[in-house]
């Protein structure tokens, strides 16, 4: 949010996005631990996919930002 000129209302727009922003704000410095508590993260751990969780917990490793254009359609920015 800090790297855009969009307001929170323009950026969010629905409860799921607002919840995701709040969750990320709380856990942004320890995403891997968050994934250990999340149901899908626990499932990946049961499948011996710790390396996948470690990869997914990294930030700013790609120069592409997927933006939802409409439900089911992502565009790169």
ROKE-953108 format. One record per atom (N, C-alpha, C): residue in one letter; atom name; x, z, y. Coordinates in pm, whole numbers, always signed. Last residue first. Example, Ala and Ser with C-alpha at 12.3 -4.5 7.8 and 13.67 -1.06 7.14 Angstrom:
2
S:N:+1285:+708:-225
S:CA:+1367:+714:-106
S:C:+1290:+787:+3
A:N:+1319:+780:-569
A:CA:+1230:+780:-450
A:C:+1320:+780:-330
This chain:
77
X:N:+189:-1383:-668
X:CA:+218:-1380:-524
X:C:+366:-1364:-504
X:N:-18:-1534:-914
X:CA:+107:-1471:-873
X:C:+121:-1480:-722
X:N:-346:-1441:-1012
X:CA:-258:-1537:-948
X:C:-129:-1465:-910
X:N:-592:-1399:-1266
X:CA:-479:-1345:-1192
X:C:-398:-1460:-1134
X:N:-918:-1356:-1357
X:CA:-825:-1458:-1306
X:C:-718:-1389:-1221
X:N:-1101:-1161:-1426
X:CA:-1042:-1240:-1533
X:C:-941:-1344:-1488
X:N:-1269:-1172:-1120
X:CA:-1263:-1108:-1253
X:C:-1209:-1204:-1360
X:N:-1029:-1320:-895
X:CA:-1168:-1294:-933
X:C:-1161:-1231:-1072
X:N:-768:-1266:-842
X:CA:-839:-1356:-752
X:C:-990:-1339:-771
X:N:-544:-1011:-853
X:CA:-670:-1057:-912
X:C:-745:-1139:-809
X:N:-202:-1080:-859
X:CA:-316:-1039:-777
X:C:-443:-1094:-842
X:N:+120:-992:-963
X:CA:-9:-1051:-1001
X:C:-120:-993:-914
X:N:+416:-1065:-821
X:CA:+310:-966:-810
X:C:+178:-1031:-849
X:N:+752:-1104:-910
X:CA:+617:-1161:-910
X:C:+516:-1047:-902
X:N:+1006:-1020:-965
X:CA:+978:-1067:-830
X:C:+843:-1137:-819
X:N:+1054:-711:-1142
X:CA:+1016:-851:-1138
X:C:+988:-893:-995
X:N:+1104:-448:-1106
X:CA:+1202:-521:-1187
X:C:+1171:-671:-1191
X:N:+952:-240:-983
X:CA:+1028:-338:-902
X:C:+1135:-410:-982
X:N:+978:+18:-1231
X:CA:+913:-45:-1116
X:C:+1009:-141:-1047
X:N:+919:+107:-1573
X:CA:+1009:+66:-1466
X:C:+929:+2:-1353
X:N:+746:+143:-1779
X:CA:+751:+248:-1678
X:C:+848:+217:-1564
X:N:+785:-64:-1956
X:CA:+665:-67:-1871
X:C:+667:+39:-1762
X:N:+1017:+26:-2086
X:CA:+1019:-97:-2007
X:C:+903:-98:-1907
X:N:+918:+255:-2215
X:CA:+1028:+267:-2118
X:C:+1033:+144:-2027
X:N:+729:+138:-2385
X:CA:+686:+229:-2280
X:C:+794:+245:-2173
X:N:+906:-8:-2548
X:CA:+804:-79:-2469
X:C:+755:+9:-2355
X:N:+1045:+199:-2668
X:CA:+1118:+106:-2580
X:C:+1022:+25:-2494
X:N:+846:+315:-2828
X:CA:+898:+388:-2713
X:C:+971:+295:-2616
X:N:+689:+236:-3049
X:CA:+714:+144:-2938
X:C:+761:+215:-2812
X:N:+580:+337:-3292
X:CA:+726:+334:-3268
X:C:+765:+235:-3158
X:N:+313:+375:-3294
X:CA:+360:+247:-3347
X:C:+511:+228:-3326
X:N:+289:+608:-3156
X:CA:+262:+612:-3300
X:C:+309:+484:-3368
X:N:+336:+500:-2901
X:CA:+435:+590:-2961
X:C:+415:+602:-3111
X:N:+98:+358:-2865
X:CA:+224:+286:-2875
X:C:+334:+372:-2935
X:N:-77:+579:-2852
X:CA:-92:+479:-2959
X:C:+38:+401:-2976
X:N:+10:+700:-2620
X:CA:+22:+772:-2747
X:C:+11:+676:-2865
X:N:-65:+500:-2439
X:CA:+75:+534:-2455
X:C:+100:+608:-2586
X:N:-340:+512:-2461
X:CA:-272:+390:-2506
X:C:-122:+412:-2523
X:N:-384:+774:-2359
X:CA:-424:+739:-2496
X:C:-353:+613:-2546
X:N:-114:+939:-2185
X:CA:-226:+845:-2188
X:C:-258:+802:-2331
X:N:+119:+1084:-2204
X:CA:-8:+1157:-2204
X:C:-129:+1065:-2218
X:N:+321:+897:-2185
X:CA:+320:+985:-2303
X:C:+188:+1061:-2315
X:N:+274:+796:-1932
X:CA:+241:+712:-2048
X:C:+239:+793:-2177
X:N:+379:+1008:-1782
X:CA:+236:+976:-1776
X:C:+194:+895:-1897
X:N:+649:+974:-1841
X:CA:+579:+1095:-1887
X:C:+428:+1072:-1884
X:N:+692:+728:-1712
X:CA:+712:+739:-1856
X:C:+641:+863:-1911
X:N:+654:+783:-1440
X:CA:+556:+701:-1512
X:C:+571:+715:-1663
X:N:+738:+955:-1222
X:CA:+756:+989:-1363
X:C:+653:+915:-1450
X:N:+678:+884:-966
X:CA:+816:+923:-993
X:C:+842:+959:-1139
X:N:+404:+835:-970
X:CA:+496:+723:-947
X:C:+642:+758:-976
X:N:+188:+1010:-1002
X:CA:+285:+998:-1111
X:C:+396:+896:-1086
X:N:+25:+1001:-772
X:CA:+63:+1131:-829
X:C:+180:+1119:-927
X:N:-8:+729:-730
X:CA:+51:+812:-624
X:C:+99:+945:-677
X:N:-140:+654:-965
X:CA:-4:+609:-941
X:C:+64:+695:-835
X:N:-388:+782:-918
X:CA:-308:+817:-1034
X:C:-163:+777:-1014
X:N:-475:+647:-684
X:CA:-455:+792:-683
X:C:-365:+836:-799
X:N:-492:+384:-784
X:CA:-402:+415:-671
X:C:-372:+564:-667
X:N:-687:+416:-981
X:CA:-552:+371:-1018
X:C:-452:+403:-908
X:N:-907:+487:-823
X:CA:-855:+581:-922
X:C:-713:+545:-962
X:N:-941:+249:-679
X:CA:-914:+374:-607
X:C:-855:+479:-702
X:N:-1002:+78:-890
X:CA:-880:+57:-813
X:C:-842:+184:-738
X:N:-1247:+187:-974
X:CA:-1134:+177:-1068
X:C:-1002:+161:-993
X:N:-1417:+163:-751
X:CA:-1374:+295:-797
X:C:-1253:+290:-890
X:N:-1316:-98:-518
X:CA:-1398:-42:-626
X:C:-1337:+89:-677
X:N:-1163:-161:-288
X:CA:-1290:-226:-310
X:C:-1373:-174:-425
X:N:-857:-202:-192
X:CA:-924:-142:-307
X:C:-1054:-212:-340
X:N:-780:-345:+35
X:CA:-697:-348:-86
X:C:-775:-302:-208
X:N:-970:-291:+228
X:CA:-945:-430:+190
X:C:-871:-439:+57
X:N:-947:-9:+240
X:CA:-1076:-71:+206
X:C:-1058:-216:+161
X:N:-683:+20:+323
X:CA:-720:+68:+191
X:C:-853:+6:+147
X:N:-577:-287:+486
X:CA:-628:-150:+487
X:C:-663:-109:+345
X:N:-276:-476:+467
X:CA:-416:-458:+432
X:C:-455:-312:+442
X:N:-14:-524:+496
X:CA:-87:-499:+619
X:C:-235:-478:+594
X:N:+209:-362:+266
X:CA:+110:-463:+300
X:C:+44:-426:+432
X:N:+357:-155:+170
X:CA:+426:-282:+189
X:C:+330:-395:+224
X:N:+202:+62:+117
X:CA:+286:+70:+233
X:C:+354:-63:+265
X:N:+81:+0:-118
X:CA:+0:+0:+0
X:C:+86:+0:+125
